[in-house]
Amino acid sequence: MDKAGEAEVLRHGAERRLSRRSEEIMRELVLRDIREDPAWFAGILVRRTWATLTLYKLAAWTPRDGRSFVAATHGNEGVTDNYYQLTDQADFFRLGRRRAEIPLSLLLAPSVLLLLGAALGRGRLAAARARWRTALPLAACLALAVLPVPVLITTASAFESETFVLVHILMAALLADGLVETVRPPRDEPAVPV
């Protein structure tokens, strides 16, 4: 619960921040607000979805910005930044003892390229295009499996929203697979027994 939530439950009769009563009060207040203004809640879900899909908090890049994640700008973001400091974020990669943070654009580029290739691939990319189109349901299935927790349940920590990096890594693998298909020599059709 963030500081604003704590102040609200105390104002509505809870004796302390972390208690059964404070949880009941918070639940009642949130459900009341959703019933009174469903468009407000829909807006929250849209912003959570966008932040998760794009991994927005990882837009900062240490070599350029001096920090590895975008700092909170509003009080209603609570203490989420603390979670981003507990471990390396999803844009850090290790190989043996080497550790490197890659820019978010480099992490998202394969997903964008795969989607463009699946939609527009012609000529030499025709074989890759067919492969990518066949693979898109797999990526969509993983995305749908990963999205509910950070969007519908919690954004209280960095870990839930960063799990969407799995989709981007899968998209990078699928992109590479399709590109390999463009340079692979054509396969001979197996002989059909008579």
Order of alpha helices (4+ residues) and beta strands (2+ residues): alpha-alpha-alpha-alpha-alpha-beta-beta-alpha-alpha-alpha-alpha
